[in-house]
């Protein structure tokens, strides 16, 4: 099997692990927006999950990417799994002890109710303990096992959400033991209880990893992994700020009631960009081990350039496609019209996530040359842009300002990574075609959404024209690649 066929096969399987759970998360958007009280309750859920994502990055501290990097070095190959696992286990235990000891102080500082904080701490610890087991599956090229466990996690979480929010109240009237777990006005708490149960089951399924490894801790290797992973930590933290901190800032800057309402409406409409996120995440899951394993090939730069171009081809189609059917998706996914006022941000967020996906492809240069500090610098700049634009724009434009901040951050990171990569690891990107696809997809999206208000008489023909252009430009090269 050729390297491109193998890459696309793994990307497809990892994509299934990403797409199927996220398709269920689409169902959850429907459930949450219909059965929660409204944008204020949904905003509260969003903000709590935003904090979870920020702390997920802190508890991983770049160890997953460091795992992939040092697994390919013969000197450390047999000790990478155990050293990284011991490190994560120790840090997670330390986090649990500290978080529960200072729970009251943390609750006040983060403005989170103590009860919610208990759920958040539990979820964070459970999720941290599966980081290295999942990385091990990816390194062993076992995407099916990886996918099955990920899907089980989301199926449990989804089914529990449906049970708690839709059926529990009604069923508890006739089933006595359900009365012991039903509480009135407890919907938000039920969502986090469902998450904790799903995370616990996932850890249980991944426990064989911890019984299989030989526990040996290599201090030299650990020091190198921490040194390599620290910039990844900074990058991840900056990414979490770019992606999720705007929801927190909306509450902080607009006050509790308006901030939660705007955060809820913004987050619900933000979910329509999930198609781009799905694609970018699946692609990244497939290519990250691929980038490292082929870094020494003499044709690696050319291969990376081709991969990036086809990422842009597919991403451009997704951008135009989602914009074309955004009204249909809105009515299907977001059941209460009070959320729809934030639909204006959808094209901006889609494009922002597209830029982020391109950035991840461009970032190969600093990962394979061990210059991960540049990733930290770029992400920090993105984080600063995010915070600056949010502070400047939220008071006047609320969530539209947040969307613009996200696009400005990811667009800047994409351009900066390309510019620096030319010096340290030149890759012959086809900038002419990449630029053409970007310009066309952005232009068609603006015409369809903002000028003609998603009128199908205009948007569908534009989508078809774009498909014809893609096919005419790429059919010959694509056929050649699939034969390799």
URSUL-V867945 format. One record per residue. N is the residue number from 1. PHI is phi in degrees with one decimal (NA if undefined). D_CENTER is the distance of its C-alpha to the mean C-alpha in Angstrom with 1 decimal. Layout:
N:PHI:D_CENTER ; N:PHI:D_CENTER
This chain:
1:NA:29.8 ; 2:-67.7:28.8 ; 3:-65.9:25.9 ; 4:-71.6:24.2 ; 5:-64.5:24.9 ; 6:-63.7:23.6 ; 7:-60.7:20.4 ; 8:-67.4:19.9 ; 9:-65.1:20.9 ; 10:-66.3:18.4 ; 11:-61.8:15.6 ; 12:-63.4:17.0 ; 13:-67.0:17.1 ; 14:-62.5:13.6 ; 15:-63.3:12.7 ; 16:-62.6:14.8 ; 17:-65.7:13.0 ; 18:-93.2:9.8 ; 19:-69.8:11.8 ; 20:-61.6:14.4 ; 21:-61.1:12.5 ; 22:-69.9:10.5 ; 23:-62.8:14.0 ; 24:-68.5:15.2 ; 25:-68.3:12.8 ; 26:-57.9:14.5 ; 27:-59.8:17.6 ; 28:-67.9:16.5 ; 29:-59.3:16.1 ; 30:-61.4:19.6 ; 31:-63.8:20.9 ; 32:-65.9:19.6 ; 33:-71.0:20.8 ; 34:-90.1:24.0 ; 35:-103.1:25.0 ; 36:-75.5:23.8 ; 37:-60.6:26.4 ; 38:161.4:24.6 ; 39:-56.2:22.2 ; 40:-65.7:23.4 ; 41:-65.0:22.4 ; 42:-65.0:19.1 ; 43:-63.7:18.6 ; 44:-63.1:19.6 ; 45:-60.5:17.0 ; 46:-59.7:14.2 ; 47:-65.9:15.6 ; 48:-63.5:15.9 ; 49:-67.4:12.3 ; 50:-63.1:11.5 ; 51:-65.6:14.0 ; 52:-60.1:12.6 ; 53:-65.3:9.3 ; 54:-60.6:11.7 ; 55:-76.2:14.0 ; 56:-57.6:11.8 ; 57:-64.1:11.5 ; 58:-62.9:15.3 ; 59:-76.5:16.2 ; 60:-90.0:14.6 ; 61:34.5:16.3 ; 62:73.2:15.3 ; 63:-69.7:17.2 ; 64:-65.6:15.0 ; 65:-66.9:15.4 ; 66:-62.4:19.0 ; 67:-56.2:19.6 ; 68:-64.8:19.0 ; 69:-64.6:21.1 ; 70:-87.8:24.1 ; 71:-66.9:24.2 ; 72:-94.4:25.7 ; 73:-105.4:28.5 ; 74:-55.3:31.6 ; 75:-59.4:32.8 ; 76:-110.4:29.8 ; 77:-51.5:28.6 ; 78:-81.8:30.2 ; 79:-115.3:29.1 ; 80:-63.9:25.4 ; 81:-61.2:24.3 ; 82:-69.9:26.7 ; 83:-63.6:26.4 ; 84:-67.6:22.6 ; 85:-65.8:22.9 ; 86:-62.6:25.8 ; 87:-60.6:24.0 ; 88:-65.7:21.0 ; 89:-61.7:23.6 ; 90:-65.6:25.7 ; 91:-65.8:23.1 ; 92:-67.9:21.8 ; 93:-62.3:25.4 ; 94:-62.2:26.1 ; 95:-62.4:23.2 ; 96:-58.8:24.5 ; 97:-61.3:28.0 ; 98:-65.1:27.3 ; 99:-63.6:25.0 ; 100:-74.9:27.6 ; 101:-66.0:30.5 ; 102:-110.6:29.2 ; 103:-59.5:27.4 ; 104:-63.4:29.8 ; 105:-64.8:29.3 ; 106:-63.8:25.4 ; 107:-60.4:25.6 ; 108:-68.8:27.9 ; 109:-64.3:26.0 ; 110:-89.1:22.6 ; 111:57.7:24.5 ; 112:-119.7:23.2 ; 113:-61.9:25.8 ; 114:-57.5:26.9 ; 115:-62.7:26.3 ; 116:-63.7:22.7 ; 117:-62.2:22.3 ; 118:-60.7:23.8 ; 119:-63.3:21.1 ; 120:-61.5:18.3 ; 121:-61.2:20.1 ; 122:-63.5:20.6 ; 123:-62.4:17.0 ; 124:-60.4:16.0 ; 125:-65.0:18.9 ; 126:-62.9:18.3 ; 127:-68.1:14.7 ; 128:-64.1:15.9 ; 129:-73.2:18.7 ; 130:-105.1:16.8 ; 131:-61.4:14.8 ; 132:-72.8:17.8 ; 133:-56.4:18.9 ; 134:-67.8:15.8 ; 135:-62.0:16.0 ; 136:-62.6:19.7 ; 137:-63.1:19.1 ; 138:-65.9:17.1 ; 139:-66.1:19.9 ; 140:-81.5:22.5 ; 141:55.2:21.1 ; 142:-116.1:21.0 ; 143:-64.6:18.1 ; 144:-68.1:20.0 ; 145:-59.2:20.4 ; 146:-56.8:16.7 ; 147:-65.5:15.9 ; 148:-60.7:18.7 ; 149:-66.3:17.6 ; 150:-61.4:14.0 ; 151:-68.1:15.7 ; 152:-58.3:18.4 ; 153:-55.7:16.1 ; 154:-75.0:14.6 ; 155:-63.1:18.1 ; 156:-61.3:19.7 ; 157:-60.8:17.4 ; 158:-66.1:18.0 ; 159:-62.9:21.7 ; 160:-66.2:22.2 ; 161:-60.7:20.8 ; 162:-62.1:23.1 ; 163:-62.6:26.0 ; 164:-65.8:25.7 ; 165:-87.3:25.2 ; 166:-106.3:27.4 ; 167:-105.4:30.0 ; 168:-58.0:30.6 ; 169:-59.3:32.9 ; 170:-68.5:35.0 ; 171:-68.1:35.3 ; 172:-66.5:36.3 ; 173:-67.5:39.4 ; 174:-114.4:40.8 ; 175:-113.7:39.3 ; 176:-63.4:40.6 ; 177:-68.3:38.1 ; 178:-70.2:35.1 ; 179:-64.2:36.9 ; 180:-74.3:36.2 ; 181:-109.3:32.4 ; 182:-84.7:32.4 ; 183:-132.9:32.3 ; 184:-72.2:32.7 ; 185:53.5:30.0 ; 186:-120.0:27.6 ; 187:-61.4:24.7 ; 188:-63.7:22.1 ; 189:-62.2:23.2 ; 190:-60.1:23.1 ; 191:-61.0:19.4 ; 192:-79.7:18.8 ; 193:-63.9:21.6 ; 194:-60.7:20.0 ; 195:-63.8:16.8 ; 196:-62.6:19.1 ; 197:-64.4:21.1 ; 198:-62.3:18.3 ; 199:-66.5:17.1 ; 200:-65.3:20.8 ; 201:-64.2:21.4 ; 202:-62.0:18.6 ; 203:-60.5:20.2 ; 204:-58.8:23.5 ; 205:-68.2:22.5 ; 206:-95.9:21.4 ; 207:-58.0:24.5 ; 208:-52.4:26.5 ; 209:-57.8:24.7 ; 210:-71.5:26.2 ; 211:-84.3:29.6 ; 212:-87.3:29.5 ; 213:-77.2:28.9 ; 214:-90.0:31.9 ; 215:-78.6:31.4 ; 216:-139.5:32.3 ; 217:-108.3:30.9 ; 218:-101.1:31.4 ; 219:-63.4:31.6 ; 220:-62.7:31.7 ; 221:-63.3:28.6 ; 222:-59.3:26.8 ; 223:-61.2:27.9 ; 224:-67.4:26.6 ; 225:-67.1:23.2 ; 226:-64.4:22.9 ; 227:-62.9:24.2 ; 228:-70.7:21.8 ; 229:-81.7:18.8 ; 230:-59.3:19.6 ; 231:-61.0:18.5 ; 232:-64.5:15.1 ; 233:-59.3:15.1 ; 234:-62.5:16.1 ; 235:-61.7:13.5 ; 236:-64.6:10.7 ; 237:-66.9:12.6 ; 238:-64.0:13.1 ; 239:-62.7:9.4 ; 240:-61.1:9.0 ; 241:-65.1:12.2 ; 242:-59.5:11.3 ; 243:-86.5:8.4 ; 244:-128.6:10.1 ; 245:-72.3:13.6 ; 246:-62.8:15.2 ; 247:-65.3:15.3 ; 248:-67.1:17.2 ; 249:-64.4:19.3 ; 250:-58.8:20.3 ; 251:-69.8:22.0 ; 252:-61.4:23.5 ; 253:-92.5:25.0 ; 254:-106.0:26.0 ; 255:91.5:27.4 ; 256:-62.5:26.3 ; 257:-68.5:27.4 ; 258:-68.2:26.4 ; 259:-63.2:23.3 ; 260:-67.8:22.0 ; 261:-62.8:23.2 ; 262:-65.4:21.5 ; 263:-64.4:18.2 ; 264:-67.1:18.5 ; 265:-64.8:19.5 ; 266:-61.2:16.9 ; 267:-66.6:14.0 ; 268:-64.0:15.6 ; 269:-71.6:16.0 ; 270:-57.5:12.6 ; 271:-62.6:11.6 ; 272:-68.4:13.7 ; 273:-82.5:11.2 ; 274:-63.4:9.1 ; 275:-61.2:11.3 ; 276:-68.9:10.2 ; 277:-63.5:6.5 ; 278:-57.1:7.9 ; 279:-60.8:10.3 ; 280:-64.1:8.6 ; 281:-66.9:6.5 ; 282:-60.8:9.9 ; 283:-62.9:11.8 ; 284:-65.1:10.3 ; 285:-61.4:10.9 ; 286:-76.5:14.4 ; 287:-88.3:15.4 ; 288:-61.6:14.6 ; 289:-64.0:17.5 ; 290:-62.5:19.4 ; 291:-57.8:19.5 ; 292:-69.7:21.0 ; 293:-69.9:23.4 ; 294:-110.6:24.8 ; 295:-63.1:24.9 ; 296:-89.9:28.7 ; 297:-66.4:29.6 ; 298:-67.5:31.8 ; 299:-95.2:30.1 ; 300:-56.7:26.5 ; 301:-57.6:26.2 ; 302:-65.2:27.3 ; 303:-62.0:25.0 ; 304:-61.3:22.0 ; 305:-64.1:23.3 ; 306:-64.4:23.7 ; 307:-59.3:20.2 ; 308:-64.2:18.8 ; 309:-61.5:21.3 ; 310:-74.7:20.3 ; 311:-62.9:16.7 ; 312:-65.2:18.1 ; 313:-57.8:20.5 ; 314:-68.8:18.0 ; 315:-64.1:15.6 ; 316:-63.8:18.7 ; 317:-63.9:19.8 ; 318:-63.1:16.7 ; 319:-57.6:17.0 ; 320:-67.3:20.7 ; 321:-64.4:20.4 ; 322:-66.3:18.1 ; 323:-61.3:20.3 ; 324:-58.6:23.3 ; 325:-109.1:22.6 ; 326:-63.2:20.8 ; 327:-65.1:23.8 ; 328:-64.5:23.9 ; 329:-64.2:20.3 ; 330:-59.4:20.9 ; 331:-69.6:24.0 ; 332:-77.0:22.5 ; 333:-92.1:19.3 ; 334:-111.8:20.5 ; 335:-78.1:23.9 ; 336:-104.7:25.4 ; 337:-59.1:26.4 ; 338:-63.4:26.1 ; 339:-80.2:22.3 ; 340:-69.0:23.1 ; 341:-59.6:24.3 ; 342:-92.2:20.8 ; 343:-60.4:20.5 ; 344:-59.4:21.6 ; 345:-85.3:18.2 ; 346:-57.8:16.6 ; 347:-61.6:17.8 ; 348:-65.0:16.9 ; 349:-69.7:13.2 ; 350:-58.6:13.2 ; 351:-65.8:14.9 ; 352:-61.4:12.8 ; 353:-69.6:9.6 ; 354:-64.6:12.2 ; 355:-59.8:13.5 ; 356:-63.6:10.3 ; 357:-60.9:10.3 ; 358:-62.7:13.9 ; 359:-57.7:13.6 ; 360:-61.5:11.8 ; 361:-68.0:14.7 ; 362:-68.4:17.2 ; 363:-71.7:16.2 ; 364:-55.9:18.1 ; 365:-61.8:21.3 ; 366:-85.4:20.6 ; 367:-77.8:19.1 ; 368:-80.6:22.1 ; 369:-103.6:24.6 ; 370:58.8:23.5 ; 371:-109.8:23.1 ; 372:-65.0:19.8 ; 373:-61.0:21.4 ; 374:-67.8:20.9 ; 375:-60.9:17.1 ; 376:-65.7:17.7 ; 377:-60.5:20.1 ; 378:-63.5:18.0 ; 379:-66.0:15.0 ; 380:-63.0:17.8 ; 381:-61.6:19.3 ; 382:-61.3:16.1 ; 383:-63.5:15.9 ; 384:-64.3:19.6 ; 385:-61.1:19.4 ; 386:-57.6:16.8 ; 387:-64.7:19.1 ; 388:-61.3:22.3 ; 389:-65.0:21.4 ; 390:-63.7:20.3 ; 391:-64.1:23.5 ; 392:-78.4:25.6 ; 393:-100.2:24.3 ; 394:-58.7:23.3 ; 395:-57.6:27.0 ; 396:-96.3:28.1 ; 397:-117.0:25.2 ; 398:45.8:23.0 ; 399:-71.1:19.6 ; 400:-64.6:20.6 ; 401:-61.7:21.0 ; 402:-64.7:17.5 ; 403:-65.0:16.2 ; 404:-62.4:18.6 ; 405:-61.9:17.5 ; 406:-63.1:13.9 ; 407:-63.6:15.4 ; 408:-61.5:18.0 ; 409:-67.0:15.7 ; 410:-70.2:13.5 ; 411:-63.7:16.8 ; 412:-64.6:18.7 ; 413:-63.0:16.4 ; 414:-60.8:16.6 ; 415:-65.9:20.4 ; 416:-66.0:21.0 ; 417:-65.4:19.4 ; 418:-61.2:21.5 ; 419:-63.8:24.5 ; 420:-71.5:24.4 ; 421:-61.6:23.7 ; 422:-60.0:26.9 ; 423:-84.7:28.9 ; 424:-95.2:27.5 ; 425:-156.6:26.4 ; 426:-60.7:27.7 ; 427:-125.6:25.9 ; 428:-78.9:27.8 ; 429:-65.3:25.3 ; 430:-83.9:26.9 ; 431:-65.2:26.4 ; 432:-63.2:28.8 ; 433:-71.5:27.0 ; 434:-57.6:23.5 ; 435:-62.4:24.9 ; 436:-64.5:26.8 ; 437:-65.4:23.8 ; 438:-63.5:21.8 ; 439:-63.3:24.9 ; 440:-65.7:25.8 ; 441:-65.3:22.5 ; 442:-67.9:22.2 ; 443:-61.8:25.9 ; 444:-63.0:25.9 ; 445:-66.3:23.1 ; 446:-63.1:25.1 ; 447:-61.1:28.2 ; 448:-66.8:26.9 ; 449:-88.1:25.0 ; 450:-88.1:26.8 ; 451:-91.0:30.3 ; 452:-107.9:30.9 ; 453:53.1:28.6 ; 454:58.7:27.0 ; 455:-67.1:30.5 ; 456:-62.9:30.2 ; 457:-65.3:33.5 ; 458:-103.2:31.8 ; 459:-69.7:28.1 ; 460:-67.8:28.8 ; 461:-58.7:31.4 ; 462:-62.5:29.1 ; 463:-62.6:26.4 ; 464:-65.8:29.2 ; 465:-61.3:30.5 ; 466:-64.2:27.2 ; 467:-61.1:27.0 ; 468:-62.6:30.6 ; 469:-63.4:29.9 ; 470:-61.1:27.0 ; 471:-63.3:29.3 ; 472:-64.3:32.3 ; 473:-80.9:30.6 ; 474:-118.8:28.8 ; 475:-61.5:30.8 ; 476:-68.0:33.2 ; 477:-68.1:30.7 ; 478:-64.1:28.3 ; 479:-62.0:31.3 ; 480:-65.0:32.3 ; 481:-64.9:28.9 ; 482:-70.2:28.8 ; 483:-83.1:32.3 ; 484:-69.3:31.3
